[in-house]
Amino acid sequence: MRKIEKVINLAKRRGFIFPSAEIYGGLAATYDYGPLGVELKNNIKREWWKAMTSQRDIVGLDSAILTPEIVWQASGHLENFTDPLVDCQKCKQRFRADHLEEESGKSIRDIACPNCGGELGEPRSFNLLMKTELGVIADQKQEAYLRGETCQGIYLNFLNVMESMRLKPPFGIAQVGKAFRNEITTKNFIFRMREFEQMEMQYFLPEAGAKLAFGQWKEQRLQWYLDLGIQADHLRFFEHPADKRAHYAKAAEDIEYKFDFSDDNDGFKEMEGVHNRGDWDLTRHQEYSKQKLTVKNEQNEDYLPHIIETSAGADRVTLAFLLEAYEEIEGGRTTTTESAKEVEIVLRLDRRLAPIKIAILPLSKKPELQKIADPLFQSLASKYRVQYDETGSIGKRYRRQDEIGTPYCVTIDFDSLEDKKVTVRDRDTMLQERVGLDQLQTYFGEKF
């Protein structure tokens, strides 16, 4: 069983990610984030946001999901945002022609339907944008689109942000939000979905500084993943050849992670893109909107800024951190339970990303221990996401917390009644130390 299958099982069992509308048979390529998944994904987005907006020249934005058709005409998506689609003449299932060719190493004419073995039709272009209608009167409805990417809202608000915040290039605008694509082929859990979340930053600057900034942002984004615990040999850059770049890109490189879904491409797949978009976007929106989007340089001359983009899929990044953190220990490492011989799972998430930071585990349900445990929970919960668990043996409770990535467990035992201390257990080292109740805030303040 591949690690991805084990992570999928853990994600559902422990409340990270569920199939959407499962009681009705599910909806392909849509997923719901459970209680722990919400915390994990929010922590990832929070760390990304902090990394971006803590810099002096980057500000935030939250633009609308619904956008008029002309935005996607200007952006080139109505013309270029297509995938090659093939239909099986027998079972009628649809596939991405380029994906089938990549996986088989054959021309599409020499490939049979992967589902039933039937004959595939001729490839045709399929636009990925999701269309909707606005209004309640049938003949007065306005066509609109669910945004296919979050960055277009940034371009539309470029001047609003610059003028209201009294900025001048170089500066960046960061945004986290939902995007929608009517993908033909959806697989590999939350890696490829029709409704997903992006973490994007658009950096506006004069053309002369674009090449240098492109290299700098590549390195900054790679370092972010390394700092949060992904191994260097699980990451790499992939440079898009000129004939394979998106229509807007002057240069494009992906940060790829070793997802190991399949053996093709050595298991590496795109997680984040860093692009030099030139002045394509502002040029097109200026043309289609008839609104002047230029700024003044030091010589008081008008120019359109160039754009360096960093664009990460929040769902793909979440999956990468889950895969990276997942570890199975044969024979177990806990010696206090009867199940010590079983495989134990440890989710070694960075402390900043862990959904639950601290677990409070009273050794017994007896009132005298709860008199310590209850106020301790309230005290720590004011600063950290804390979980209270009093069910089962202490060994089993440790294992439950290890499986969801909790860095620290705090056990209140009967000695605590006398010495006013608790036992703090480290998830990764399993070392335990006695810490005074009055010292816990300082203790965890240093740890986190």
N, C-alpha and C positions, 0 to 999 in steps of 0.2 A: 504493500500500500504506500503510495506516494505521500510525502509530508502534507501536501495540499489537502488530501482527503482526510487526514487526521485532524488538521486544523479546522476543516469544515465541521467535522463531528464535534470537536471541542467547542466551536463557536456557538453551535445550537444548544448543546447540553449545558453550557455554563452561562448562557444569556448574553452572548456577544452579538450574534447575527442570526436572524431567522428568515426563511423563505417568505416572501410577501404573499398575503392572501392564501396561506397554506390550507386553511380549512375548506377553501373552495377549489383546491387543486393547484393553487399557485398561479403566478403570472410570470412568464419567462423573463429572466434577466432583471428582476426587481427583488430587492431585499430590504428587510426592516432591521434597524439596529436596536438590539435589546438594551437592558439597563447597563450592562458593562460595556457593550459596544459604543453606546452613546458617550460614556465617559472617556473611553480610549480615543475615539475619533475627535472628540472635543479637545482632549489634551494635545493631540497631534496638531490640530488647527491652531490651538493657543500657542504652541511652541513656534509654529510657522509664523503666526501673526507677530509674535514678540520679536522673532528674528528679523522680520521685515520692517515693522513700524517703529522699532526702537532706534532705527537709523534716522539721522536728522532730516534727511531729504526724502522720506517716503511717508505718505499719508494713506488713509483708508477710504473705501467707498463700498456701498451696497446698492447696486443698480437693479432695475426691474428685470424680471424674468420674461415677461411679455414684451415683444418688440415688433414694430411695424415691418412689413415686407421689404420696404425700401432699404432698411439697414442691411439686410442680407443680400440685396442686390449690390449695394455699394461694397460690401465686404468680399464679394466674389463667391459667397457660399452657394447661392442659387445656381451658379454656373459650374463651380468647381468642387463643391462639397459632395462628392459622389463616390460610391463604391461599385465595382463591377459585380453584377448579380447574375446568377444562373439558376434556372428552374429545372428540377427533375421532371422529365416528361411522364414518368410513371406515378411517383408518389406525391408529386407537386411540391416537395420541400425545396426551400431556397437556400443558397449557399453563396459565400463570397468566393468569386472565381480566383482572385489572387491568393487567398488563403489555401484553397485546394491545390493550386499550383506549387505554392511554397512547401506544403506538407508532403506532396507526392514527388516533386521534382519533374513533373510531366506537364505538357501542354494541356489546356482545358479540354481540347478535342479528344484527348486520350484517357480521360478520367471518367470513371463510372460514378454514379451516385453513391456516396458513402452510406446512405441510409438503406437503399433497397437494391443497389446495383444497376438501376435503370440508366437510360441515356439522358445526358444533360443537354439543355438547349444552348443557344448562342448567348454569350454574355451581353448584358445591357446595363446602362448606367442607372443607378438608384440613388436619389438624393436623400441624405440622412436627416435633414431638418424636419422637425415635427410642426405641422401646421395646425392652427386652431382658428376659431371664429369669435369675434367680439360683437356683442349686441344681441337684442332679443327679437328684433323684427327681421323676418327671413330675407326680404329683399334689400335690407339696409345693413346687413352684417358686414363687418370689416375683417378681412383676412389678416391674421397676425401669426407670429411664430414663437414657440418656446425657444429661448436662446440655445444655440448649439455650442456656445462657449461664452464665458463670462467677460472676456476682454473687450467685446464690442461696446458694452456699457461704459467701460473706462474711456474709450476713444470718444464716445459721444459727450462725455462729461469733462473732457480734457481741459477746455478753457474755463468751465465753471470752477473746477478744482483749483486751477492755477491762479485765477483772479481772486477767488474768495479766500484762499490761504496765502496770498501774496508770495507765490513761488515763481521761480524762473528755472528753465532747464540748466543743469540736469536735476531732475527729480523723478520720483516714482509714485505710482498709485497701486495699492494692493487691494485685492478683493477675494473673498471666499464665498462661494455660492453654488447653487444647483445649475446644471446644464443638462440638455436632453438631446439624444441622438437615436434615430430609428435604426439601430444596428441590425444588420442581416444576421451575422453570426455572433451569438452571445454564449460565452462559456467561461470556464475557469472561475466560478464563484463570483466575487465582486470585482474581478479584474476588468471585465467588459460588461457594462450595463447600459440600459437605455436611459435611466435617470441616475445621475452621478453628481459628485461634487468636485469642484476645482478650487485650487489655491493658486491664484495668478497674480503676478506683479508685472506692470508695464513701466519701463524706465525710459523717460523722454530726455533726449540730449542732442546736441549738434552732431552732425554726421562725422566730424573729425574725431570725436571721442568714442564712436560706436564700436570699433574693432577692439580697443582696449577694454571697454566696459563689458563686451561679450565674454572675453576671457576671464575677467574678474568675477562675473556672475556665475560662470561655470564652476569655478573653484569654490566660491562661497556656498553654492547649492550642494555640491558634493560633500563639503565639510559638514554641513548641517546633518546629513545622514550619518556620517561617521561619528559625530559628537553624540548622537542619540543611540549609538550601539550597533549599527550595521557594520559588518566586517568589510574591510577594504576589498578583499577578493570576491565579494558578492556584488560589487558595483563596478560599472565601467561606463565609458562614454562611447556612443555610436554616432559617427558623423554621417549625416544624410548626403549622398552624392548629389551633385547639382541637378541631375535629371529626375531625382526622386523627391525633391523638396516641395513643400507646400507652395502654393502660388504666390504667397506673400514673402517668402523667406529668402534673404540674401545669404544667410548661413543658418544651419540648424544642427544641433547635437542633442541627443537624448542621454539622460542618465538612466541606464538600464540596471535592473536588479535580477539576480539569478533566481527567478521564480520556480524554475524546474518543472513547469507544466508538461513539457515535452522535451525531446532530445534535440529538436531543431534550434539553431542559433545558440547552441550550448546551454540552453535553458534560460538565457537572458531575454527579458522583455522590457519595453519602455515603462518607466515610472514617472519621469518628468522630462519636459523639453525646455531647452534654452535656445532662443531664436533671435537672430538679428532680422527684424521685420522691415528695416529701412523706413522710408516714409510712405510706404504703400497705403497703410490704413488711413492716415490723416489726409493723404492726397485724394483717396477715393471718397471719403466722407465730405471733404470740402467740395468736391465736384458734384456729388449727388444732392447735398443739402443746400448748395449755393451759399453757404455761410463761410466766411473767412476764418480759417483755423491757424493762421500763421502767427508767429511770435517775432519779437525784435531781437537781433543780436547786438553785440557791443558797438557795432558800427551803425546801429539804428536801421538795419536792413531786415526786411521780412524773410522768414524762412520757416519751413515745416520741420519740426524735430523728427529725428529718427528714433526708433523704439527697440530696446532690448527687452525681450519677454522671458520670464521664467514661469512655466505652467506645469503644475503638479496635480495629479489626480488624487484627491484626498482618500478615496476608497482604495486605490492601488497602493498608496503609501501605507494605509492601515493594514492591508493584507501583507505587505512586505514586512512590517514590524512584527506581525503575528507569526509569520513564517520564520523570521530571524530569531524570535524569542523562544519558539517552541523547542523543547528538549524532552526526550524520553530517557529514563534511567532504568536500565534492565536490573531486575533484582531489587529495585527500590533503594532508598537511602534512609527511610524512616525505620527505626528499630522498636518503636513503641506500639506498633499495631500488628495484628495477626496477618495483615495483608502486606507485610514488609517484603515478601518475595515477589510481589507483582511489579509490573512496570509502573514507575511513577512519572508523572508529567510535571515539568516545571516551566512556567512561562517567564523567561528572564527579561521582562520589559524594563527599560530604563525607568528609574523612579519617577521622572517627570511625566512619563506616559502612562504609568500603571493606573488602571481604573480605580482601584482601592489602594490607598496608601498604607493604611494601618488596620489590622483586625484586632478587636477586643475579644478575648477568649477567657471568660471566667471558668475555672476548673470544674466548678459545680454550679447548679442552679440554686444553691442555698442562699437565703436572704442576706446573710452576713457578707458573702462575696459580691452579691448584686449591689449592696450599699456602696461598695468601692467601684464596681464596674460601671454602673449607670452614670454617676457624675464624671467619671473618667472619659466615658464615651462623649458626653456632652461637651466636655472641655476640649477634647481633641477635634471633635466634629466642627468646631467653630473655625478651624484652620485647614483641616484636611478632610478628604473623603474617607470615611471610616465605616467599617462593617462590624456588626455585633453578631457573634455566633456562639451559642451555648449548647448546641446539639451534637451528640456523638463523642467518641473518645477524643482526647486532645491530639493524638496522632492523625486521626482522620480529618480533624479540623485543619491541622497544618497542611495536609495534602490538598484539601479544597482550596485553601488560600494560595498554595504554590501553583495550582492549575490556572488560577485567574491572574497570577502575576503580582500578588500583594507583597511588597518588599519587607514589611515588618508585622509580626504578630506579638501582641502583648497579652501574656497570661497572668491572671490574678489567681493566686493559690491561697491556701490557708496560712502560709507563712506571711502573706501580705498583711494579714490582720495584726501581726506582731511587729514586723520590721518596716511596714509602710513602703515596701518595695514590690515591684512587679518584674517578671521575666520577659525580656525583649528578645525575640528570635529573628535572625537575619535570614531571608529567603535563600540567598545564594550560598552563603557560607555555612548556614545552619548553626552558627555560633549563638550562644545564649548568654545574656548578661543581666544581672540584677540592677535595676535603676530605681531610684527613689521616685515616689509619686510626685513629689514637688520638683523633680528635675526633668520630668518627661517633656515638657514644652521646650526647654532648652536643648534636650537631647535630640528631639526630632527636628527642631529648627536647624541644627547643625547637619543632620542627615539629609534634609531636603533643601 
